[in-house]
Amino acid sequence: MPHIVIEHSKDLDTSHDLQALCDGLWQAFAAHASVNGPETVRVRTIAATAGRIGAATQGFAHATLLLIPGRDDATRAELAGMIMTALEAHLPDVGSLTVRLTDLNPPYLKRML
């Protein structure tokens, strides 16, 4: 059940195709052998209304990958790397790109219709 949440500087909404980024990540994760079906993949973006990174003004995108525990370290690193590759491809001119991996600790609650 991978969830990918991408926080980004608000100007990226108008300067980049964030839906294409979400769609590309969804497709890559849905096809990955460690994912239990495409219906489990969640990708979304959240615009930050304010932020500061370093001494110079720059745009940013920070992805958080949320996973239920159980995947080995190599798989976890591969999944995080897939996100960085997508960020670099879709946001090549953005000054700060980062990925953080976090475990979803049980009990994880969800509701699906």
Beta strands, then each sheet from edge to edge (+ up, - down):
strand 1: 3-9
strand 2: 42-48
strand 3: 60-67
strand 4: 96-103
sheet 1: 2+ 1+ 3- 4-
end
